[in-house]
Amino acid sequence: MLGGSAQQVPAIEKAKEMGYYTVLIDYLPDNPGQYVADKWYQASTTDVEAVADIAVKEGVSGILPYASDPAALPAAIVCERLGLPANPAKSVEVLGIKHKFREYLRNNGFPSPKAVTFSPDTPIEEVINKIETLHFPIIVKPTDSSGSKGVSFLTDTEGIENAIGFAIPYSRNKILIAEEYIERKYPYVIGGDIFIDDGKVVVYGDTDTFRHNNGQGLIPLGECFPNHLNTEQRARLHAEIQRLVTALDLKAGQMNIELLMDKDDNPHFLELGPRAGGNMIPFQISDAFGVDLIAANVNAAMGLPTNLDPVTPEECFATYVLHSHQDGTFREVKYSDEIEQYIYRKFYYKHPGDVVEEFDGAGKAIGIVFLKYPDIATMDRMCDEIDDHVKVILE
């Protein structure tokens, strides 16, 4: 198990529940997974040689980088080296590095926005010359991060230095990308997860990503399922996802998706993350389809059939990321009586007295709440009014 954060603990717990001996690798000394796994090694999940040495020493039969972008490629490399089940490392590498992914999409006939890459050390005049070849507005971000970390929206070249400074802390490879903002008719960013079994997508958990500013904000605040795509749009989306899965020879496992539909309803891939989504998306999609995607991830890592038999969802399932707009000390979350009736699960990362920071990325969430609505109209109304129903209280 590569990674023992709070969002990764459920995978460790599930593997143990399924009867497996679990070996955890995580370099953080205070990771909660160490108290769940059978054995813990304090090492980096991005250190290929360390992961390989531990895997050989422990004689593991599978490696699962659950909900972790940085660990996905090291896991695939080590699995190939040791003959363990995994998707092709070359495909995982393409998916994990944004500029390589953009290049792959363009070279293989998939819609992709025009983009340029540069180093944070590139002279600012040279960076400006590069981005002036793009049509504004543009998005500036790291090429190897996730969860909307380090992402900026620019309408002109002013602010590029701040955007670079914001992106640097979230970039391990120190390669940044600027890409054209995609004009779209469908207003939502499409997120969620899919699950692949034997090269075929067997679960399409495509959601509308809930964000502030009427969907224009950069940081996801939750997922709404089902989305608002019409039948034709959904068919095009699913066909394009399967086409990319086939082209990359992806065999099994959960993948995190993020796409936009342009003004002509062509799906544009922003991400096809080679791992389960964050913000506890696997729970939401499992609830909707009546399956256990975490167990399916464990089975896929062990090279076993997933035996998924999804049902047709009859209700609407949403998540909401609890967060604060300022730094402070967490006290509690207050919910209105109206929204409380729709909440069926609450998961908190913070406890009363813990320090919280202003929310500028998924890593600063306070928790996640899960909601089940009887219909889309109710879900839409509650999402529009969410700030009236959920209040994070700081001391």
C-alpha positions in Angstrom: 0.0 0.0 0.0 1.6 3.2 -1.2 0.4 6.0 1.1 -1.2 6.1 4.5 -3.1 9.4 4.5 -6.7 9.6 5.9 -8.1 9.2 2.4 -6.0 6.1 1.9 -6.7 4.3 5.2 -10.0 2.9 3.9 -8.0 0.9 1.2 -5.7 -0.5 3.9 -8.7 -1.4 6.1 -10.5 -3.1 3.1 -7.4 -5.1 2.2 -7.1 -6.4 5.7 -10.8 -7.2 5.8 -10.3 -9.2 2.7 -7.6 -11.3 4.5 -4.5 -9.7 3.1 -1.3 -8.9 5.0 -0.7 -5.2 4.4 2.7 -3.5 4.1 2.5 0.3 4.1 5.1 2.7 2.7 4.7 6.4 3.7 7.5 8.9 4.5 5.4 11.0 6.9 6.0 10.1 10.6 2.5 11.0 11.6 0.5 9.2 8.9 -2.6 7.5 10.2 -2.2 4.4 8.0 0.7 3.1 10.2 -1.8 2.3 12.9 -3.9 0.2 10.5 -1.4 -1.6 8.3 0.3 -4.8 9.5 3.7 -3.3 8.8 5.0 0.2 8.0 8.1 1.4 6.3 9.0 5.1 6.5 10.1 5.7 3.0 9.0 7.8 0.0 6.3 6.3 -2.2 8.0 8.1 -5.2 11.4 6.4 -4.6 11.3 3.5 -7.1 14.3 1.7 -5.6 13.0 1.9 -2.1 9.6 0.6 -3.1 11.2 -2.2 -5.1 13.5 -3.2 -2.2 10.6 -3.3 0.3 8.4 -5.2 -2.2 11.1 -7.8 -2.7 11.9 -8.0 1.0 8.3 -8.5 2.0 7.5 -10.8 -1.0 4.4 -8.8 -1.9 1.8 -10.1 -4.5 0.5 -6.7 -5.5 1.0 -3.0 -5.1 -1.8 -0.5 -4.7 -1.1 3.3 -4.9 -4.6 4.1 -3.8 -5.8 7.7 -4.5 -2.2 8.8 -5.1 -0.9 10.5 -8.3 2.7 10.7 -7.2 2.8 6.9 -6.3 1.1 5.7 -9.4 4.1 5.6 -11.7 6.6 4.1 -9.2 4.0 1.4 -8.5 3.7 0.6 -12.2 7.5 0.5 -12.7 8.1 -1.8 -9.8 5.2 -4.0 -10.7 6.6 -4.4 -14.3 10.0 -5.1 -12.8 8.7 -7.8 -10.5 6.1 -9.3 -12.8 3.2 -8.1 -10.6 -0.3 -7.0 -12.0 -0.3 -3.4 -13.2 -1.2 -1.1 -16.1 1.7 -0.4 -18.5 4.2 1.9 -16.9 4.6 3.9 -20.1 0.9 4.6 -20.1 0.8 5.6 -16.4 3.7 8.0 -17.1 1.7 9.6 -19.9 -1.3 10.1 -17.7 0.7 11.4 -14.7 2.6 14.2 -16.4 0.3 16.9 -17.9 2.5 18.1 -20.8 3.2 14.5 -21.9 -0.6 13.8 -21.7 -1.3 16.9 -23.8 1.2 15.7 -26.4 -0.2 12.2 -26.4 -3.7 13.5 -26.9 -2.7 15.7 -29.8 -0.7 13.0 -31.5 -3.5 10.5 -31.2 -6.4 12.5 -32.5 -8.0 13.6 -29.2 -9.1 17.2 -28.7 -6.6 19.1 -26.6 -6.1 22.9 -25.9 -3.0 24.6 -27.2 -0.3 24.7 -24.5 3.3 25.7 -23.7 5.6 24.5 -21.0 8.4 26.3 -19.1 10.6 26.1 -16.1 10.1 28.3 -13.0 13.6 29.5 -13.7 12.9 30.6 -17.2 13.3 34.4 -17.5 9.9 36.1 -17.2 10.3 37.8 -20.5 10.7 34.5 -22.2 7.7 33.0 -20.4 5.6 36.0 -21.5 6.7 35.6 -25.1 5.6 31.9 -24.9 2.2 32.5 -23.4 1.4 35.4 -25.8 1.2 32.7 -28.5 -1.9 31.4 -26.7 -5.4 32.7 -26.9 -6.4 34.2 -23.5 -7.8 33.4 -21.0 -5.3 30.7 -19.9 -4.7 28.3 -17.1 -1.3 28.0 -15.5 -0.5 25.0 -13.3 2.2 22.4 -12.4 2.5 19.4 -14.7 2.6 16.8 -12.0 0.1 17.8 -9.3 -3.5 16.9 -8.6 -6.5 18.3 -6.7 -6.3 21.7 -8.4 -3.1 22.5 -6.4 -1.1 25.5 -7.7 -3.6 26.3 -10.5 -4.2 29.9 -11.6 -6.6 31.5 -14.2 -5.2 34.5 -16.1 -7.0 36.8 -18.6 -3.7 38.5 -19.7 0.0 38.3 -19.0 -0.3 40.4 -15.9 -0.1 38.1 -12.9 2.1 35.5 -14.5 4.8 35.9 -11.9 2.3 35.3 -9.1 0.9 32.3 -10.9 4.4 30.8 -11.3 5.1 31.4 -7.6 1.8 29.8 -6.6 2.5 26.7 -8.8 6.1 26.1 -7.7 5.5 24.5 -4.3 3.2 21.9 -5.9 5.6 20.9 -8.6 8.1 18.1 -8.1 9.5 18.0 -11.6 9.6 21.9 -11.8 7.9 21.9 -15.2 4.9 24.3 -15.5 2.3 24.4 -18.2 0.1 27.2 -19.6 -2.8 26.2 -21.7 -5.8 27.8 -23.3 -9.0 27.9 -21.4 -11.6 25.8 -23.3 -14.7 27.6 -24.3 -17.7 25.4 -23.5 -21.4 25.2 -23.8 -21.9 22.6 -21.1 -21.2 24.7 -18.0 -19.8 22.1 -15.6 -16.4 20.4 -15.3 -17.1 16.7 -15.6 -15.3 14.8 -12.8 -15.7 11.5 -11.0 -14.2 8.1 -11.5 -14.4 5.2 -13.9 -13.5 1.5 -13.3 -11.8 -0.6 -15.9 -12.0 -4.4 -16.0 -10.2 -6.4 -18.7 -9.7 -3.3 -20.8 -13.4 -2.3 -20.7 -15.0 0.5 -18.7 -17.6 -1.2 -16.5 -18.5 1.7 -14.3 -18.9 5.2 -15.6 -19.1 7.4 -12.5 -19.0 10.7 -14.4 -20.2 13.6 -12.2 -20.7 17.3 -12.4 -18.0 18.9 -10.3 -19.4 21.3 -7.8 -17.4 24.5 -7.5 -18.0 28.0 -6.2 -18.6 31.0 -8.6 -21.3 29.1 -10.5 -19.0 26.4 -11.5 -16.2 28.6 -12.6 -14.0 28.2 -9.5 -10.8 26.1 -9.9 -11.0 24.0 -6.7 -13.6 21.2 -6.6 -15.9 21.4 -3.6 -17.8 18.1 -4.3 -19.3 15.9 -7.0 -22.9 15.6 -8.1 -24.2 12.4 -9.6 -25.8 12.0 -12.0 -24.7 14.9 -14.1 -26.7 17.1 -16.4 -25.5 15.7 -19.8 -28.1 14.8 -22.3 -28.2 11.3 -23.9 -26.1 12.3 -26.9 -23.5 14.1 -24.9 -23.2 11.2 -22.4 -22.8 8.7 -25.3 -20.0 10.9 -26.8 -18.3 11.2 -23.5 -18.3 7.5 -22.7 -17.2 6.6 -26.2 -14.2 9.0 -25.9 -13.2 7.7 -22.5 -13.3 4.1 -23.8 -11.3 5.1 -26.9 -8.5 6.5 -24.7 -8.6 3.5 -22.3 -8.1 1.2 -25.3 -5.4 3.4 -26.9 -3.4 3.4 -23.7 -3.9 -0.4 -23.2 -5.2 0.2 -19.7 -6.3 -3.2 -18.3 -7.8 -2.8 -14.8 -8.4 -0.4 -11.9 -10.0 2.8 -11.0 -9.3 6.0 -12.8 -10.1 9.6 -11.9 -11.5 11.7 -14.8 -11.8 15.4 -15.4 -13.1 16.6 -18.7 -14.8 19.6 -20.4 -17.3 19.6 -23.3 -16.3 22.3 -25.7 -18.8 24.5 -27.6 -19.3 21.8 -30.1 -19.8 19.1 -27.5 -16.4 17.5 -28.1 -15.0 16.0 -24.8 -11.6 17.4 -23.8 -9.6 15.4 -21.3 -8.1 17.5 -18.6 -7.1 14.4 -16.6 -7.3 10.7 -16.7 -5.6 10.0 -13.4 -4.2 6.5 -13.0 -5.7 6.1 -9.5 -8.9 6.3 -7.5 -10.1 9.9 -7.1 -9.6 12.0 -4.0 -12.4 13.6 -1.9 -13.7 10.1 -1.2 -15.2 9.8 -4.7 -14.8 5.9 -4.6 -17.4 5.9 -1.7 -19.8 8.1 -3.6 -19.6 6.0 -6.8 -19.8 2.8 -4.9 -23.0 4.0 -3.1 -24.6 5.1 -6.4 -23.9 1.8 -8.3 -24.3 -0.6 -5.3 -20.7 -1.9 -5.7 -17.5 -1.9 -3.6 -14.9 -0.1 -5.7 -12.3 -0.2 -2.9 -12.4 -4.0 -2.8 -12.3 -3.9 -6.6 -9.1 -1.9 -6.5 -7.6 -4.4 -4.1 -8.6 -7.3 -6.4 -7.2 -5.4 -9.5 -3.9 -4.9 -7.7 -3.7 -8.6 -7.0 -4.6 -9.6 -10.6 -8.0 -11.0 -9.6 -11.4 -10.6 -11.2 -13.3 -7.6 -9.8 -16.7 -9.2 -10.4 -18.4 -5.8 -10.5 -22.1 -5.9 -11.2 -23.3 -2.3 -11.0 -27.0 -1.5 -10.7 -28.7 1.4 -12.3 -28.7 4.3 -9.8 -32.2 5.5 -8.8 -31.3 8.4 -6.5 -28.9 11.3 -6.7 -25.6 11.2 -4.7 -23.5 14.3 -3.9 -20.5 15.1 -1.8 -19.5 18.4 -0.3 -16.0 19.3 0.9 -16.0 21.0 4.2 -13.6 24.0 4.2 -12.8 27.4 5.6 -12.2 30.7 3.8 -9.7 31.7 6.5 -7.1 30.4 8.9 -8.2 29.5 12.4 -9.0 26.9 15.0 -11.7 24.4 14.1 -14.7 24.2 16.5 -17.6 22.5 14.7 -19.8 22.3 11.6 -23.4 23.4 11.8 -26.0 22.0 9.4 -29.5 23.2 8.8 -32.4 20.9 9.6 -33.3 20.8 5.9 -29.9 19.5 4.7 -29.4 17.2 7.6 -32.2 15.0 6.3 -30.2 14.3 3.1 -26.8 13.6 4.8 -26.0 9.9 5.2 -22.3 10.0 6.0 -19.9 12.5 7.6 -16.2 12.2 7.5 -14.0 14.6 9.4 -10.2 15.1 9.0 -10.1 17.8 11.7 -11.2 17.6 15.3 -12.2 20.5 17.6 -9.1 22.5 18.5 -7.2 21.5 15.3 -5.7 24.3 13.2 -7.3 24.8 9.8 -6.0 26.8 6.9 -7.6 28.9 4.2 -8.9 26.4 1.5 -6.8 26.7 -1.6 -6.6 23.0 -2.5 -7.9 19.5 -1.6 -5.1 19.1 1.0 -6.7 21.7 3.3 -10.2 20.2 3.5 -11.8 19.8 6.9 -13.9 16.8 5.9 -16.4 15.4 3.5 -20.2 15.0 3.8 -22.2 12.6 1.7 -25.8 13.5 0.6 -28.5 11.5 -1.1 -31.3 13.4 -2.8 -34.6 12.0 -4.3 -34.1 13.9 -7.6 -31.9 16.2 -9.6 -34.0 19.3 -8.9 -33.6 18.9 -5.2 -29.8 18.3 -5.5 -29.4 21.4 -7.7 -31.3 23.6 -5.3 -29.4 22.4 -2.3 -26.1 22.8 -4.1 -27.0 26.4 -5.1 -27.9 27.2 -1.4 -25.2 25.1 0.2 -23.6 28.1 2.1 -26.9 28.7 3.8 -27.1 25.1 5.0 -23.5 24.3 6.0 -21.5 26.5 8.3 -17.9 25.8 9.4 -17.4 27.4 12.8 -13.9 28.5 13.9 -12.8 29.7 17.3 
